[in-house]
Amino acid sequence: MFRLVESGAGRAAFENADHDYPQRIAYVRDGDTLTATISLVDGSKARSWVYRRR
């Protein structure tokens, strides 16, 4: 289970430091684009995916 640790206009982040990987899942929306990023809590080993509404 990941708990909400950050939220604001067009963004949200969830963390679970006890999980092996990912420990952090973050979403950022900018217009018709959504970027999802997974990483360790410190931001290392980050991988991102970009989704665009068509």
Backbone as ProteinMPNN parsed JSONL, in Angstrom:
{"seq_chain_A": "MFRLVESGAGRAAFENADHDYPQRIAYVRDGDTLTATISLVDGSKARSWVYRRR", "coords_chain_A": {"N_chain_A": [[0.843, -1.164, 0.0], [0.559, 2.207, -0.827], [0.979, 5.426, 0.451], [-0.5, 8.681, 0.157], [1.68, 11.335, -0.196], [2.201, 13.786, -1.189], [0.514, 16.399, -2.808], [-1.092, 18.466, -5.198], [-2.045, 21.073, -7.476], [-2.646, 19.368, -10.292], [-0.821, 17.326, -9.694], [0.464, 14.451, -7.919], [1.855, 12.357, -5.387], [2.925, 9.223, -4.154], [4.078, 7.094, -1.537], [5.967, 4.292, -0.249], [8.199, 3.28, 1.778], [8.952, 0.82, 2.715], [8.641, -0.952, 0.687], [10.204, -2.831, -1.949], [10.8, -2.033, -4.741], [8.874, -0.19, -6.932], [9.422, 2.563, -4.648], [8.353, 4.993, -4.608], [5.759, 6.63, -6.316], [4.864, 8.855, -8.712], [2.745, 11.297, -10.167], [2.26, 13.657, -12.708], [0.364, 16.125, -14.178], [0.037, 17.968, -17.11], [-1.744, 19.937, -18.915], [-2.834, 18.144, -21.643], [-1.121, 16.095, -21.125], [0.185, 13.448, -19.217], [2.539, 12.527, -16.893], [4.045, 9.768, -15.519], [6.019, 8.62, -12.903], [8.242, 6.312, -11.477], [10.264, 5.407, -8.679], [12.983, 5.049, -6.267], [12.616, 6.121, -2.829], [14.413, 8.233, -2.466], [14.595, 9.27, -4.973], [16.294, 8.076, -6.758], [17.059, 5.663, -9.37], [15.008, 6.243, -11.17], [12.233, 5.931, -13.396], [10.312, 6.93, -16.119], [7.122, 7.476, -17.712], [5.331, 8.834, -20.384], [2.169, 9.995, -21.148], [-0.135, 10.956, -23.574], [-3.138, 12.628, -24.237], [-5.329, 11.891, -26.872]], "CA_chain_A": [[0.0, 0.0, 0.0], [1.296, 3.456, -0.93], [0.176, 6.526, 0.999], [-0.343, 9.98, -0.472], [2.628, 12.159, 0.559], [2.302, 15.102, -1.812], [-0.514, 16.642, -3.813], [-1.274, 19.853, -5.569], [-2.706, 21.24, -8.764], [-2.103, 18.56, -11.368], [0.25, 16.399, -9.322], [0.277, 13.639, -6.713], [2.935, 11.392, -5.169], [2.621, 8.191, -3.172], [5.305, 6.424, -1.105], [6.015, 3.174, 0.686], [9.633, 3.039, 1.942], [9.171, -0.595, 3.031], [8.528, -1.712, -0.557], [11.525, -2.935, -2.576], [10.826, -1.111, -5.878], [9.23, 1.178, -6.605], [9.043, 3.061, -3.324], [7.649, 6.256, -4.847], [5.041, 6.73, -7.575], [4.444, 10.251, -8.843], [2.01, 11.654, -11.371], [2.198, 15.093, -12.982], [-0.463, 16.409, -15.347], [0.265, 19.284, -17.717], [-2.647, 19.958, -20.064], [-3.229, 16.814, -22.108], [-0.003, 15.18, -20.898], [0.353, 12.888, -17.877], [3.826, 11.86, -16.71], [4.09, 8.883, -14.36], [7.407, 8.3, -12.58], [8.49, 5.44, -10.336], [11.648, 5.537, -8.212], [13.177, 4.844, -4.843], [12.177, 7.303, -2.09], [15.37, 9.33, -2.661], [14.544, 9.713, -6.362], [17.202, 7.313, -7.612], [16.489, 4.594, -10.198], [13.738, 6.749, -11.704], [11.766, 5.585, -14.74], [9.107, 7.718, -16.399], [6.298, 7.227, -18.891], [4.539, 10.013, -20.745], [0.916, 9.669, -21.828], [-0.795, 12.146, -24.143], [-4.528, 12.426, -24.673], [-5.489, 12.114, -28.328]], "C_chain_A": [[0.9, 1.243, 0.0], [0.415, 4.581, -0.406], [0.49, 7.819, 0.265], [0.581, 10.838, 0.38], [2.739, 13.569, 0.0], [1.165, 15.242, -2.814], [-0.643, 18.137, -4.039], [-1.967, 19.901, -6.91], [-1.987, 20.412, -9.824], [-0.992, 17.606, -10.986], [-0.108, 15.651, -8.041], [1.439, 12.656, -6.617], [2.555, 10.487, -4.008], [3.913, 7.469, -2.811], [5.028, 5.249, -0.192], [7.486, 2.774, 0.775], [9.946, 1.578, 2.264], [9.106, -1.486, 1.793], [9.898, -1.755, -1.23], [11.672, -1.962, -3.747], [9.515, -1.247, -6.611], [8.83, 1.511, -5.171], [8.239, 4.355, -3.451], [7.015, 6.199, -6.235], [4.497, 8.153, -7.654], [3.764, 10.473, -10.187], [1.999, 13.177, -11.497], [1.386, 15.279, -14.256], [-0.188, 17.827, -15.803], [-0.568, 19.326, -18.99], [-3.097, 18.558, -20.412], [-2.143, 15.771, -21.898], [0.045, 14.746, -19.439], [1.698, 12.168, -17.848], [3.765, 11.062, -15.413], [5.543, 8.485, -14.135], [7.448, 7.387, -11.375], [9.957, 5.567, -9.964], [11.762, 5.002, -6.796], [12.775, 6.132, -4.147], [13.114, 8.49, -2.325], [15.42, 9.838, -4.095], [15.467, 8.949, -7.3], [16.448, 6.189, -8.326], [15.133, 4.975, -10.791], [13.5, 6.26, -13.13], [10.455, 6.323, -14.952], [8.425, 7.264, -17.677], [5.461, 8.467, -19.121], [3.334, 9.548, -21.562], [0.293, 10.955, -22.314], [-2.199, 11.776, -24.598], [-4.607, 12.728, -26.161], [-6.901, 12.472, -28.651]], "O_chain_A": [[1.88, 1.309, 0.741], [-0.756, 4.682, -0.772], [1.614, 8.026, -0.194], [0.303, 11.052, 1.56], [3.308, 14.45, 0.643], [0.883, 14.318, -3.577], [-0.336, 18.95, -3.167], [-2.423, 18.877, -7.419], [-0.858, 20.721, -10.206], [-0.28, 17.115, -11.863], [-0.867, 16.136, -7.203], [1.946, 12.18, -7.632], [1.952, 10.917, -3.025], [4.758, 7.25, -3.678], [4.029, 5.199, 0.526], [7.97, 2.012, -0.061], [11.086, 1.143, 2.104], [9.482, -2.656, 1.854], [10.676, -0.811, -1.096], [12.589, -1.14, -3.741], [9.091, -2.371, -6.883], [8.007, 0.825, -4.564], [7.537, 4.759, -2.524], [7.647, 5.775, -7.203], [3.762, 8.598, -6.772], [4.161, 9.906, -11.205], [1.759, 13.892, -10.524], [1.678, 14.67, -15.285], [-0.178, 18.764, -15.005], [-0.149, 18.811, -20.026], [-3.675, 17.859, -19.579], [-2.236, 14.669, -22.44], [-0.044, 15.576, -18.533], [1.962, 11.3, -18.68], [3.472, 11.605, -14.348], [6.224, 8.06, -15.069], [6.782, 7.638, -10.371], [10.802, 5.807, -10.827], [10.78, 4.561, -6.199], [12.606, 7.153, -4.814], [12.657, 9.632, -2.378], [16.201, 10.738, -4.406], [15.423, 9.155, -8.513], [15.343, 5.818, -7.932], [14.232, 4.144, -10.901], [14.416, 6.185, -13.949], [9.592, 6.341, -14.075], [9.058, 6.741, -18.595], [4.948, 9.074, -18.181], [3.47, 8.807, -22.536], [0.198, 11.931, -21.57], [-2.416, 10.755, -25.252], [-4.026, 13.7, -26.644], [-7.23, 12.696, -29.816]]}, "name": "protein", "num_of_chains": 1, "seq": "MFRLVESGAGRAAFENADHDYPQRIAYVRDGDTLTATISLVDGSKARSWVYRRR"}
